[in-house]
Amino acid sequence: MIDSYRLLRPTRTYSLGKRGAPRLLLALASLALAASAACGGGDPEPPPPQEPLSPEQQEVATYLSARTMELWDVYNTYKPEDLRQFYAPSYWETEEEEVRRNMEPFKSRGTVFIAEETSPPREIEPGKWELKHKARFNGSAVLMKFIYEQFDGEWLLTYAEVD
C-alpha cells in the first residue's frame, strides 16, 4: 500500500535567481557524475541551424569562442581575481563571492575542467551573443551557457548558467 503522507507531504522549493546558478553548478556537477556513470553520459543535442554569418559577425564569433576557452584556462588556475577580466563589472560584483565559494571544492580536489564548444556563438539579439560549452572533469561533465555583451568595445560576460 502507498503511504499517502509521503505522496502529499510538503516539498521544499528554492529560488535560483542570479546567485543560485553557481550553487546549482556544484549540485549538478555531483548529479552529473552519478548520472554519467549510470547512463553512460550522452552528448548534447546539436545546435539549431544558423544563418550564415557576415564577416563582422564571424569575427565576433571567433573572438568569443577563443575568449571562452581562455576563461576555462583561467578558471583552472583557481585564482578568482583573474576571472574578473571576463565579467561585466556589475555581473562580477553580484557573482564574485559565489564564484569563490564554488571554486573551493574543485580547487581542493585539483579538478581540471576540459571544455569544448557545443554550440557556436550566435547573436541572440543585437549586441548580445550566446554560446554553449561542455566541460568534462573527473569522469563527468557539465553543460554551460554563456552570454556576452559589448561594453565600450569590449565583450564581457553578463550571464552564465548550467544548461
C-alpha positions in Angstrom: 0.0 0.0 0.0 1.2 3.5 -0.8 1.9 5.8 2.1 -0.3 8.8 1.2 1.6 11.0 3.7 4.8 10.7 1.7 3.0 11.5 -1.5 1.2 14.6 -0.1 3.9 15.9 2.3 5.1 19.4 1.5 8.2 19.7 -0.5 10.9 22.4 -0.4 11.3 24.8 -3.3 14.2 27.0 -3.9 14.6 30.2 -6.0 17.7 30.2 -8.1 18.0 33.9 -9.0 21.3 35.2 -10.3 23.2 34.0 -7.3 21.8 30.5 -7.3 23.3 29.4 -10.6 26.8 28.8 -9.2 25.3 26.7 -6.4 23.3 24.8 -8.9 26.5 24.2 -10.8 28.0 22.4 -7.8 24.9 20.3 -7.2 24.5 19.4 -10.9 28.2 18.5 -11.1 27.6 15.9 -8.4 24.5 14.7 -10.0 26.2 14.6 -13.4 28.9 12.3 -12.0 26.3 9.8 -10.8 24.1 10.1 -13.9 27.1 9.8 -16.2 28.1 6.6 -14.5 24.5 5.2 -14.7 23.7 6.3 -18.2 27.0 6.4 -20.0 26.9 10.2 -20.4 25.2 11.4 -23.5 26.2 14.1 -26.0 24.3 17.3 -26.0 21.7 18.0 -28.7 23.1 19.5 -31.9 22.8 23.3 -32.1 19.9 24.7 -34.2 20.8 25.6 -37.7 22.2 29.1 -38.0 22.1 31.7 -40.8 25.4 32.4 -42.4 27.4 35.0 -40.5 28.5 38.2 -42.0 32.3 38.8 -41.9 31.8 41.1 -38.9 29.7 38.5 -37.1 32.2 35.8 -37.9 34.9 37.9 -36.3 32.9 38.4 -33.1 32.0 34.6 -33.1 35.7 33.6 -33.5 36.7 36.1 -30.7 34.0 34.8 -28.3 35.0 31.2 -28.9 38.6 31.9 -28.1 37.7 34.1 -25.2 35.5 31.5 -23.5 38.2 28.8 -23.9 40.6 31.3 -22.2 38.0 31.7 -19.4 38.2 28.0 -18.7 42.0 28.1 -18.7 41.9 30.9 -16.1 39.3 29.1 -14.1 41.6 26.1 -13.9 44.2 28.2 -12.1 41.8 28.7 -9.3 42.6 32.4 -9.0 39.1 34.1 -8.9 40.6 37.6 -9.1 41.9 36.7 -12.6 38.4 35.9 -13.7 37.3 39.5 -13.2 38.6 40.4 -16.7 35.9 38.3 -18.3 32.9 39.7 -16.4 30.9 42.9 -16.8 31.7 44.8 -13.6 28.1 44.7 -12.3 27.8 40.9 -13.0 31.2 40.2 -11.3 30.0 42.3 -8.3 27.0 40.0 -7.9 28.8 36.7 -8.6 32.3 37.1 -7.2 31.6 35.7 -3.7 29.6 32.8 -5.2 32.4 32.0 -7.7 35.0 32.0 -4.9 32.9 29.7 -2.7 32.0 27.3 -5.5 35.6 27.1 -6.7 37.0 25.8 -3.4 35.8 22.1 -3.7 37.2 21.9 -7.2 40.5 23.6 -6.1 40.9 21.3 -3.1 40.5 18.2 -5.3 42.7 19.6 -8.1 39.9 19.3 -10.6 40.7 20.4 -14.1 37.9 21.3 -16.5 38.4 20.4 -20.1 36.0 22.4 -22.2 34.6 22.1 -25.7 32.2 24.3 -27.5 28.9 22.5 -28.2 27.1 25.4 -29.8 28.9 28.1 -31.7 28.4 31.7 -30.7 25.2 33.1 -32.1 23.8 36.5 -31.8 20.6 36.2 -29.8 19.8 40.0 -30.1 21.8 43.0 -31.3 25.0 43.2 -29.2 24.2 40.0 -27.2 25.8 36.7 -28.0 25.3 33.2 -26.6 27.5 30.1 -26.7 27.4 26.8 -25.0 30.2 24.6 -23.7 30.5 21.1 -22.3 33.2 20.9 -19.6 34.5 17.5 -18.6 36.1 16.8 -15.2 36.8 13.6 -13.2 34.8 11.3 -15.4 31.8 13.7 -15.5 30.7 16.8 -17.4 28.6 19.9 -17.1 26.9 21.9 -19.8 27.2 25.6 -19.6 25.6 28.6 -21.3 27.4 31.9 -21.5 26.0 35.2 -22.7 28.3 38.1 -23.6 27.5 41.8 -24.3 29.7 44.5 -25.6 30.7 47.4 -23.4 32.8 50.2 -24.8 34.1 47.9 -27.5 34.9 45.0 -25.1 32.9 41.8 -24.9 32.1 40.8 -21.3 30.3 38.0 -19.7 26.8 39.1 -18.4 25.3 35.7 -17.7 26.4 32.1 -17.1 24.4 29.2 -16.1 24.2 25.4 -16.1 22.3 24.5 -19.2 
